[in-house]
């Protein structure tokens, strides 16, 4: 039984010394995927600017990014998606779907994540005296509760 590795360009590479070590292992094979530009696949493709970018400078000057003065992911996104799920205007996808190494699944809806994050945020604000602007580090293993505590810290930050 041999060992096979697929090396992808740029984002997933290994050093030359590690590659030499792997090639000494009996049964090791290496498949390197070539970098292919998707624009070169079609021979009939034209390389002209898209019609909506005919005057890039004018578009760039007229573009104004709408940045709210105060933004809180838990309140502005999570709670809105929860409301949309209740009304039925969104597909009911889970907010968190976690599977551990043994196949145990945890699925939380946006409503459940919002409910539990409010409870943890209240706990952090009351019992732990967490205030907006405080710095928090969450050190947990790879468990769903890590996400819960992060969303709760964001929620407590108002």
N, C-alpha and C positions, 0 to 999 in steps of 0.2 A: 504494500500500500504506500503510495507516494504522497508527498506534500505538494500541493499546488498553490501558487500565489498569483493573483492578478494585480499588477501594478498599474495604477491610474496616473496619468500625467498631472503635474503641478500640485493638486490638493492632497494626493496620497502618494508620496514617494519615500524611499528609504535611502540611507547613505550607501556609498559605494562599498565601504568595508562590511556593512551588514549584508549587502548583496553577495559579496564574495564568500562570506561565511555560510549563507543559505545555499549557494551553489555547490559547496563541499558536501552537503547533506545528501546521502544516497536517496534517490527517488524524487528529489526536488525538481520541479519544473517551473519555469517562469514564463508567463505570458504578458507581454507588454502591449497595452492598447495604444495604437497610434493616435496622435492628436489630429482630429479631423475638424475642419472649419465647416459649419453647417452651410455657410454661404457658397461653398465651392462644390456642394453636392449636385445642385441643379445647374446644368449648362446654360439654360435659358434665362436664368435669373439676371435681372438688371441691377446695377449698382448705383442707381440714382437715389437722391434723397426722397423720402416719403413726401407725399403732397402736403401733409399737415406741417411739415418742417421746411417749407420753402423759404421762409424768412425767420430763421432761428433767433436772430438778435431782437427782432420786434416782439417775438413771443416771450423771450427771456425778460425783456424790459417791462412787459405788461403783466407778467405773472406775479401774483402776490400770494404768498403762503399764509394760510389762515391758521395761526397758532393761538390757542386759547391762553389766557393769562394763568389760569389754574387748570391743571389736568390731573385726574386721578384715574388710573386704569380700572380699578375695582368699581368705582362709582360711574364713570363715564362709559365704559365698555361692557364690563361684566354684568352690571345691573340692567343695562339697556338690552343686552342679548337675552337675559333672563325674562324680561318683560316681553320681548319678541317671541320667545319660546312659548310663553303662556298664551299669547294671542294666537299663535300658529303662523306667524309671518316668516319664521325661520324653520329650516329643517331641524328636527330634534336630535342633533349630534351631541355626543357627550363633550363636556368641557374638559374632562380629564379621563383618559383611558390608560390605565397602568397595568402591565402584566409582569409579574416577577419571574424568576428563573424556573420555578416549578409550575408555571402556568396559571397561578392564582391571578384573577382579574379584579380590578377595582375600577368602576365606572361612576363618575360623578357628573350629574347634569349641571347646567349653569346655575340653576336654582339651589341645588345642594351645595355647590362650591361657594355661592354667595352667602347662603345661610351659615355655613360653618365658618367662613372667613369673617363674618360679622361677629360671631361668638368669640373667636380667637382674638379679633381686634379689640373687642370690649375687655377681654381678659388682659391683654397686653396694656391697654390704656388704663384700666382700673387697678388691677393687682400689681402690675409691673411698673406703673407710672410712666408709660411710654407717651411721649408728646411729639407733635409734628416737628420735624427737623432733627430728631434723635437718630443716631446711626445704630443700625442693628445688623448683626451677622447671624445667619441661620446655618448651623452646622448639624446636618442630619445625613443619614445614608440615603441612598436613592429610593425614597419612599414617597407616596402621594402627599404625606403630611408636609414635606418640604415645600411643595407648591402651595399648600394651604397656608402655611406660615408666611410665605412671601406675599401672597395676595392679602393676607391679614395685615401685614406691616404696611403695604401700600395703602390699604383702606384706612388704617390708623393715622397715616400721614396726612390725610385729608388733602 
